[in-house]
């Protein structure tokens, strides 16, 4: 895909049990509560969390000036509860048909299919999460969006623990 050094790699420690952090990634209702950058919400999270299962996510932002929707689809490649989750991700339309990232304003060269790798491990009663998004460059809007989503995840975990 791209040079490994360019991939988004984020490590976070959460004061929450590993099983709860796993559920945040795999339960559609919990996922909808934290996913996406600040100002975005997730009205749709269809997640068939089995190897070969399809996921389809919609992120929306509504402001007085306009509303914007972004759809993503992918396939689960690896599922090892509660420690490893791997899935592909592509931009799509509301029906799940993959569309060009450039048609959604992404820079030239952005791959049609990226891969998200989530690894969780328990350390001293806390959960250390490492997320790598292969194909999304460090420092990009996508990288910043992940950081904001994980801030939301941290806040939600604090409410649930």
C-alpha positions in Angstrom: 0.0 0.0 0.0 2.3 2.8 1.3 5.6 3.1 3.1 5.0 1.8 6.6 6.6 5.0 8.1 3.7 7.0 6.6 1.0 5.1 8.3 -1.1 6.5 11.1 -0.1 4.7 14.3 -1.7 5.7 17.6 -1.2 4.2 21.0 -3.5 5.0 23.9 -3.9 3.7 27.4 -7.4 3.5 28.8 -8.3 3.0 32.4 -10.8 0.4 31.4 -10.9 -3.4 31.2 -9.8 -4.9 27.8 -13.3 -6.6 27.3 -15.0 -3.2 27.5 -12.6 -1.6 25.0 -13.1 -4.6 22.7 -16.9 -4.0 22.9 -16.4 -0.4 22.0 -14.9 -1.6 18.7 -17.3 -4.4 18.0 -20.7 -3.5 19.3 -22.5 -1.2 16.8 -24.3 0.9 19.4 -21.2 1.5 21.4 -19.1 2.2 18.3 -21.6 4.8 17.1 -21.2 6.6 20.5 -17.5 7.5 20.0 -16.4 7.0 16.4 -15.5 10.0 14.2 -13.9 13.3 14.8 -15.4 16.0 17.0 -18.5 17.5 15.5 -19.4 14.3 13.6 -21.9 11.7 14.7 -22.6 8.2 13.5 -26.2 7.5 12.6 -25.4 4.2 11.0 -23.0 1.4 12.0 -23.8 -1.9 10.4 -21.1 -4.4 11.7 -21.1 -8.1 11.0 -18.1 -8.9 13.2 -17.1 -12.2 11.7 -14.2 -12.9 9.4 -15.4 -12.0 6.0 -18.3 -10.0 7.5 -19.1 -6.5 6.1 -19.2 -3.2 7.9 -20.8 -0.1 6.7 -20.5 3.2 8.7 -22.0 6.6 8.1 -20.5 9.7 9.7 -22.5 13.0 9.5 -21.8 16.6 10.4 -24.6 19.1 10.5 -24.1 22.8 10.8 -26.5 25.7 10.1 -24.8 26.1 6.7 -24.9 22.5 5.5 -24.8 18.9 6.4 -22.3 16.4 5.2 -22.3 12.6 5.1 -19.4 10.2 4.6 -19.9 6.5 4.1 -17.3 3.8 4.7 -17.4 0.1 4.0 -15.0 -2.7 4.6 -14.6 -6.4 5.4 -13.3 -8.0 8.7 -10.1 -9.9 8.0 -9.0 -10.9 11.5 -11.0 -11.2 14.7 -9.2 -12.5 17.9 -11.3 -11.3 20.9 -10.3 -9.4 22.9 -6.9 -8.6 21.5 -6.8 -8.1 17.7 -9.2 -6.7 15.1 -8.3 -6.1 11.4 -10.6 -4.7 8.8 -10.5 -3.0 5.4 -12.0 0.4 4.9 -13.1 2.2 1.7 -15.2 5.2 1.0 -18.6 4.2 -0.4 -22.1 5.5 -1.2 -25.1 4.9 1.0 -25.7 1.5 -0.7 -22.2 0.3 0.1 -20.7 0.7 -3.4 -17.1 1.7 -3.2 -16.3 5.1 -4.6 -13.1 6.9 -5.4 -11.5 8.8 -2.4 -10.8 11.6 -4.8 -14.5 12.0 -5.5 -14.9 12.8 -1.8 -12.1 15.4 -1.8 -9.2 13.2 -0.7 -5.8 13.9 -2.2 -4.5 12.1 -5.3 -2.8 8.9 -4.4 -5.1 8.1 -1.5 -5.8 4.3 -1.8 -9.2 3.0 -2.6 -8.8 0.4 0.2 -7.0 0.9 3.5 -6.6 -1.4 6.4 -7.2 -0.8 10.1 -5.4 -2.9 12.7 -6.4 -2.7 16.3 -4.4 -4.4 19.0 -5.4 -4.4 22.7 -3.4 -5.7 25.6 -4.1 -5.5 29.3 -1.4 -3.9 31.5 -1.9 -3.5 35.2 -5.7 -3.5 34.9 -5.7 -0.9 32.1 -5.9 -1.5 28.4 -3.2 -0.4 26.0 -4.6 0.1 22.5 -2.4 0.3 19.4 -4.2 1.3 16.2 -2.5 1.4 12.8 -4.4 2.7 9.7 -2.4 1.4 6.7 -2.7 3.8 3.8 -3.6 6.9 5.7 -0.6 9.2 6.2 0.6 10.5 9.6 -0.4 14.2 10.0 -3.3 13.9 7.6 -6.9 14.9 8.4 -7.6 11.2 8.8 -4.9 10.9 11.5 -6.3 14.0 13.3 -9.8 12.5 13.1 -8.6 9.3 14.7 -7.1 11.3 17.6 -10.3 13.1 18.2 -12.3 9.9 18.0 -10.0 8.3 20.7 -10.5 11.4 22.9 -14.3 10.7 22.6 -13.7 7.0 23.3 -11.7 7.8 26.4 -14.5 10.0 27.8 -17.1 7.3 27.1 -15.0 4.7 28.8 -14.7 6.9 31.9 -18.5 7.1 32.1 -18.8 3.3 31.8 -16.1 2.2 34.3 
